[in-house]
Amino acid sequence: MWHRIKIVALGVVICTMVACGFEPLYVEKTGGDDLWYYNNEYKTDIVREMAQIKVEGATDRIGQMVKNELMDIFNPHGTPKCAKYFLKLSPSKKSVVQQALRDDITATREKVKYSLNYKLWSKEKGQLVSGGSWVYLSYDLLDNPYSTTMDKKKVEKDGAKILANDISLRIGAYFHSVITKRGNPDEF
């Protein structure tokens, strides 16, 4: 009985995803109006364009961590020798709010907000995309200072990864819009 319900639920999910207009971000549809998205062909112009990005800037720790993550995302085979696009990261901003106060008015938890602005530009066209990205994270303030320090470092690492993923998705959406000629590239 449960097996049949699971199969029916999976079928409903698949039909819903097919009908919702979902499409991958980093590859372009090839072929006709088939239900199968790729027809076993992959057009990777978007990925090739993104591999032409050189990431610059980032003088602070979080910015440097975001830069390293973005370099891994955009340039898995190394930084391009003759970059076509340049991504400039501004110094990140960090704000901390103490939460969960004890009876003696000391905090047991801190919430951290990291924010970072970026600009993508090319020599031919000038500025293409600009925006800001931010993330909220939190960690416990423990009795052991080493544990608290390790929690802070993990939050920094996780925050940098989230910021980098957000920036790469926005830039990927821009290139998807430009290459597939669908959507408005000025919205990113």
C-alpha positions in Angstrom: 0.0 0.0 0.0 2.7 2.5 1.1 4.8 1.5 -1.9 2.0 2.5 -4.3 1.5 5.8 -2.5 5.2 6.6 -2.9 5.1 5.8 -6.6 2.0 8.0 -7.1 3.6 10.8 -5.1 6.8 10.6 -7.2 4.8 10.7 -10.4 2.9 13.8 -9.2 6.2 15.5 -8.3 7.7 14.7 -11.7 4.7 15.9 -13.6 4.7 19.1 -11.5 8.3 19.8 -12.3 7.8 19.2 -16.0 4.9 21.6 -16.0 6.4 24.4 -13.9 8.8 25.7 -16.6 12.0 24.7 -14.6 15.1 24.7 -16.7 18.8 24.3 -15.8 20.8 27.5 -15.4 24.2 26.6 -16.8 23.3 24.9 -20.1 21.1 25.9 -23.0 18.2 23.8 -24.4 18.9 22.2 -27.7 16.6 20.5 -30.2 12.9 21.0 -30.6 10.0 20.9 -28.3 10.7 17.4 -26.9 9.8 16.5 -23.4 13.4 15.4 -22.9 15.3 18.6 -22.2 18.6 18.0 -23.9 18.0 15.4 -26.6 21.4 14.0 -25.4 23.1 17.2 -26.5 24.6 19.8 -24.2 25.3 23.3 -25.2 27.7 24.8 -22.6 28.2 28.3 -23.9 27.1 29.7 -20.5 29.8 27.7 -18.6 32.5 28.7 -21.1 31.6 32.4 -20.7 31.7 32.1 -17.0 35.1 30.5 -17.2 36.3 33.8 -18.7 35.8 35.7 -15.4 38.7 36.9 -13.4 37.9 37.6 -9.8 39.6 40.7 -8.3 39.5 42.6 -5.1 38.7 41.2 -1.6 41.2 42.6 0.9 39.6 41.3 4.0 39.3 37.7 5.3 35.7 37.1 4.3 36.2 38.7 0.9 39.3 36.6 0.3 37.3 33.4 1.2 34.5 34.5 -1.2 37.1 35.2 -3.9 38.6 31.7 -3.5 35.1 30.0 -3.6 34.2 32.0 -6.8 37.5 31.1 -8.4 36.7 27.5 -7.8 33.2 27.9 -9.2 34.1 30.0 -12.3 37.6 28.7 -13.1 37.9 25.0 -12.0 40.8 24.6 -14.5 42.7 27.8 -13.4 42.5 31.5 -13.9 42.1 32.6 -17.5 45.2 34.1 -19.0 43.3 36.6 -21.1 40.1 37.2 -19.1 37.1 38.6 -21.0 35.2 39.6 -17.8 36.3 41.0 -14.4 34.5 40.5 -11.2 35.4 43.2 -8.6 34.5 42.4 -4.9 34.2 45.2 -2.5 35.3 44.8 1.1 32.8 42.8 3.1 30.8 44.2 6.0 30.2 42.3 9.2 27.6 43.1 11.9 27.2 41.1 15.1 24.1 41.1 17.4 24.1 39.3 20.7 21.2 37.1 21.5 19.9 34.8 24.2 21.0 36.7 27.3 21.7 34.9 30.6 20.7 36.2 34.0 23.9 38.2 34.3 23.2 39.9 30.9 25.9 38.0 29.0 25.0 36.5 25.6 25.0 32.8 24.9 24.6 33.3 21.1 25.6 35.7 18.4 24.0 36.4 15.1 26.3 37.6 12.4 25.4 39.3 9.1 28.0 39.3 6.3 27.4 41.5 3.3 29.4 42.0 0.1 29.0 44.1 -3.0 30.2 43.0 -6.5 30.5 44.4 -10.0 31.0 42.3 -13.2 32.4 44.3 -16.1 34.1 43.8 -19.5 36.5 46.0 -21.4 34.1 46.1 -24.4 30.8 46.7 -22.7 31.7 48.3 -19.4 29.7 47.3 -16.3 27.4 44.3 -16.9 26.1 43.3 -13.5 26.3 44.8 -10.0 24.7 44.0 -6.8 25.0 43.0 -3.2 24.7 39.7 -1.4 24.2 39.1 2.3 23.8 36.2 4.7 22.8 35.8 8.3 24.4 33.1 10.4 24.7 32.4 14.1 26.9 30.5 16.6 26.9 29.7 20.3 29.2 31.4 22.8 30.5 28.5 24.8 32.4 28.3 28.1 35.4 26.9 26.2 37.1 29.8 24.2 38.6 27.3 21.7 35.1 25.9 20.9 33.8 29.4 20.4 36.7 30.4 18.1 36.1 27.2 16.0 32.4 28.0 15.8 33.3 31.6 14.6 35.6 30.2 11.9 33.0 27.7 10.7 30.5 30.5 10.4 33.0 32.6 8.4 33.6 29.6 6.1 29.9 28.8 5.6 29.1 32.5 5.1 31.8 32.8 2.4 30.4 29.7 0.6 26.8 31.0 0.7 27.8 34.5 -0.5 29.9 33.0 -3.4 27.1 30.7 -4.4 24.6 33.6 -4.4 26.9 35.7 -6.5 27.7 32.9 -9.0 23.9 32.2 -9.4 23.2 35.8 -10.2 26.0 36.0 -12.7 25.0 32.7 -14.2 21.4 34.0 -14.6 22.8 37.0 -16.4 24.8 34.9 -18.8 21.8 32.5 -19.3 19.6 35.5 -20.2 22.1 37.0 -22.6 23.0 33.7 -24.4 19.5 32.2 -24.6 18.0 35.6 -25.3 15.2 35.0 -22.8 14.5 37.3 -19.9 16.0 40.7 -19.3 19.7 40.7 -18.5 19.4 44.2 -16.9 17.4 42.7 -14.1 20.4 41.0 -12.6 
